[in-house]
Amino acid sequence: MATAEANRIRVDVSTNYVEDQSNPGEGRFVFAYDHDPQRRDVGRPAS
């Protein structure tokens, strides 16, 4: 049986504010997210 440590996946996320779709005066704030879920803490790609 695999351990939880061996199956742990780290997800790197970057957040970007989308100024041209946001309107702070109306309380509208738009963000875009980019992520890479294919990296493990142990340095091997997830399968």
N, C-alpha and C positions, 0 to 999 in steps of 0.2 A: 504494500500500500504506500502511496506517495505521501510525503509529509506536507504540511501547509507551507513550510519554508520553501520547498522545491517548486511549489505551484504558484508562488506569489508573483504577481505581475505589477510592475510600476508603470503608471501612466503619466507621461509628461504633458502638461497643458500650458498653452500660452493664450492669453486673453488680449483682445484688441478692441478698443473703443471705436465704433463706427460713427464718426462725427456727422457725415452727410445724411444719415438716417435717424439721427437722434434730434430731440428737441427739448433741451433742458427746461425751457420756459413752461412747457406743458407736462413736465415730469416724465418725458420719454427718453430713455437711455438704452441704446442698442449696443450689444457686444457680440463679437464673433470669437469662437473658440477653435483652436487647432490642437490636435492631440496625436500622440504616438503611443498606441497601446502594445506595441510589439517588442518592448524591451523588458527584460527581467532584471531583478536586483542582482542576480548572480552572473549577469553579463551574457546570457544566452538568449537567442530569439525565442519568443513564445511560439508554440505550434498550434 
